[in-house]
Amino acid sequence: MIPSHSKPRRNLPATAICPPSPSLPLSPPALLSH
């Protein structure tokens, strides 16, 4: 959970491609909004 919050800022596209997040259910738009 902590790495997910620290990574999205640095790797926005990388996070959107990886949907292994419990808080983000394969939602590319949701990740960008976060």
Secondary structure, 3 states (H helix, E strand, C coil): CHHHHHHHHHCHHHHHHCCCCCCCCCCHHHHHHC
